[in-house]
Amino acid sequence: MSLPLLTLQVHEALMTARRSGTREVECSLDLGRSLTSVRVHADSWEWRGSHYPFLQRCKERTIYSWTGEGFEPVARFTTSLIKLVPTEWGPPTFEIDGIKMLPTLNVSPYEDAQRKVTLIEPHGKTVLDTCGGLGYFAVWCLQLGAARIVSYEVNDSVLWLRRVNPWSPEGGGVVDERLTLVHADVLDEIGSYPAKAFDAVLHDPPRFGIAGELYSQQFYDELARVLKPRGRLFHYVGAPNKLTSGRDVPREVSKRLQRAGFRVRACGDGLVGIRL
């Protein structure tokens, strides 16, 4: 875990202490998971016996991690800019080319994941997590007693964010043996599973315009095949604007899931399906 992690809130607390001559300040260096005491000096601040420089510039929507030589934004650019983004709730979200990948407006993305995982009733079940992201679904599956979670994530940079983020399963350095994280595209892998391999499925794909194949009839047929009868599915669909997008994505998804063999009902920003 690349601690300490800095946000604008922490930076401002350190600078306020420095200006006022306060020698010690309590703050969080792990995005709100815990509080710790930091000693403030004129030219640096001290934590756990090590000295760190004050940031010369700290941006509002950026998280900075310690590299061993300095603080750098937790962001990578390959074909897309992917970055970890702080929230008022503590647990961060992440963005791909400026598009927020988890809801944060009225709820913590961590607590939002808890609500959605509860819908599949994971206790004692084998769960397929199709698009792992920061791993919040996996965390709550583990906490709610799942027997096993197989989680897919295709993006190298998102896997790196998971290792930096203290709220992700890998962020604490010790990973529960019930979790299998697969660096691959679930589209390429799902056909390798036998029928009825899973008790429940969590499907939280990127928006339709980015990953339309994850909303296809063919993929839903595969989800139905690998899910046991009476198995539960939660599918995040969001709330795309029909007037601007020109299509009713939740309605389209519901019809395809029904054709695949699910009984479907709307639930918040997603759909819950029961395998018939």
Residue pairs with C-beta under 8 A, 6 or more apart in sequence:
1 30
1 163
1 164
1 166
1 171
1 172
1 173
2 65
2 66
2 67
2 74
2 163
2 164
3 29
3 30
3 65
3 66
3 166
4 29
4 30
4 47
4 52
4 65
4 66
5 29
5 30
5 31
5 63
5 64
5 65
5 66
5 74
5 164
5 166
6 29
6 55
6 58
6 63
6 64
6 65
6 71
7 31
7 58
7 62
7 63
7 64
7 86
8 58
8 59
8 60
8 62
8 86
9 86
10 27
10 28
10 29
11 54
11 55
11 58
12 58
13 25
13 27
14 25
14 27
14 38
14 40
14 45
14 54
15 54
16 22
17 23
17 24
17 25
17 40
18 40
18 42
18 45
18 54
22 40
23 39
23 40
24 37
24 38
24 39
24 40
25 37
25 38
25 40
26 35
26 36
26 37
26 38
27 35
27 36
27 38
28 34
28 35
28 36
28 90
29 36
29 38
29 47
30 166
31 63
31 86
31 90
31 91
31 92
31 165
31 166
31 167
32 89
32 90
32 91
33 90
33 166
33 167
36 47
38 45
38 46
38 47
39 45
39 46
39 47
40 46
41 51
43 53
43 54
44 51
44 52
44 53
44 54
45 51
45 52
45 54
46 52
52 66
52 71
53 70
53 71
55 64
55 71
58 64
59 73
61 85
61 86
62 73
62 74
62 75
62 83
62 85
62 86
63 73
63 74
63 83
63 84
63 85
63 86
63 92
64 71
64 72
64 73
64 74
65 71
65 72
65 74
65 164
73 83
74 83
74 84
74 161
74 164
74 165
75 81
75 82
75 83
75 84
76 82
76 83
76 157
76 160
78 156
78 157
80 96
80 97
80 157
81 95
81 96
81 97
81 98
82 94
82 95
82 96
82 155
82 157
82 158
82 161
83 94
83 95
84 92
84 93
84 94
84 161
84 164
84 165
85 92
85 93
85 94
85 95
85 100
86 92
87 93
87 104
87 108
87 109
88 104
89 104
89 107
89 108
89 109
89 110
89 111
90 108
90 110
90 167
91 108
91 109
91 110
91 136
91 167
92 109
92 134
92 165
92 167
93 100
93 101
93 102
93 104
93 109
93 134
94 101
94 102
94 133
94 134
94 158
94 161
95 101
96 206
99 207
101 133
101 206
102 109
102 112
102 113
102 133
102 134
102 136
103 109
103 112
103 269
109 134
109 136
110 136
110 139
110 167
112 136
113 136
113 137
113 139
113 140
114 140
115 268
116 137
116 202
116 204
116 234
116 236
116 268
116 270
117 137
117 140
117 141
117 144
117 202
117 234
118 140
118 144
119 232
119 234
119 267
119 272
120 127
120 200
120 201
120 202
120 232
120 233
120 234
121 200
121 232
122 140
122 141
122 144
122 145
122 146
122 200
123 144
123 145
123 146
124 145
124 146
124 147
125 146
125 147
125 198
125 199
125 200
126 146
126 147
126 148
126 149
126 150
126 197
126 198
126 199
126 200
127 141
127 146
127 148
127 149
127 150
127 198
127 199
127 200
127 201
127 202
128 150
128 186
128 197
128 198
128 200
128 201
128 202
128 223
128 226
128 227
129 137
129 138
129 141
129 149
129 150
129 151
129 152
129 201
129 202
130 152
130 186
130 201
130 202
130 203
130 204
130 205
130 214
130 223
131 152
131 153
131 186
131 203
131 204
131 205
131 206
131 214
132 138
132 151
132 152
132 153
132 158
132 162
132 181
133 153
133 158
133 204
134 158
134 161
134 162
134 165
134 167
134 168
135 151
135 162
135 168
135 169
135 170
135 181
136 167
136 168
137 151
137 202
137 204
138 149
138 151
138 169
138 179
138 181
139 167
139 168
139 169
141 149
141 179
141 202
142 149
142 169
142 176
142 178
142 179
146 178
147 178
148 178
148 179
148 180
149 178
149 179
149 180
150 180
150 182
150 198
151 179
151 180
151 181
151 182
152 182
152 184
152 185
152 186
152 189
153 159
153 162
153 181
153 182
153 183
154 183
154 184
154 185
154 186
156 183
159 181
159 183
161 168
162 168
162 169
162 170
162 171
163 170
163 171
164 171
165 171
166 172
169 175
169 176
169 179
169 181
170 181
175 181
182 189
186 214
187 213
187 214
187 219
190 219
190 222
190 223
190 226
191 222
193 226
194 226
195 225
195 226
196 226
196 227
196 228
196 229
197 226
198 226
198 227
198 228
198 231
199 227
199 228
199 231
199 232
200 227
200 231
200 232
200 233
201 223
201 226
201 227
201 231
201 232
201 233
201 234
202 233
202 234
203 214
203 223
203 233
203 234
203 235
203 236
204 235
204 236
205 211
205 214
205 215
205 236
206 214
207 238
207 240
208 215
208 240
208 245
208 249
209 245
213 219
215 249
215 252
215 253
215 256
216 256
217 256
217 259
217 260
220 256
220 257
220 259
220 260
220 262
221 260
223 233
223 260
224 260
224 261
224 262
224 275
227 233
227 275
228 275
229 275
229 276
230 274
230 275
231 274
231 275
232 272
232 273
232 274
232 275
233 257
233 262
233 271
233 272
233 273
233 274
233 275
234 267
234 270
234 271
234 272
234 273
235 253
235 257
235 270
235 271
235 272
235 273
236 269
236 270
237 249
237 250
237 253
237 269
237 270
237 271
238 249
238 269
239 250
239 269
240 247
240 249
240 250
242 248
250 266
250 271
253 271
254 264
254 266
254 271
257 264
257 271
257 273
258 264
261 275
261 276
262 273
262 274
262 275
262 276
263 273
263 274
263 276
264 271
264 272
264 273
265 271
265 272
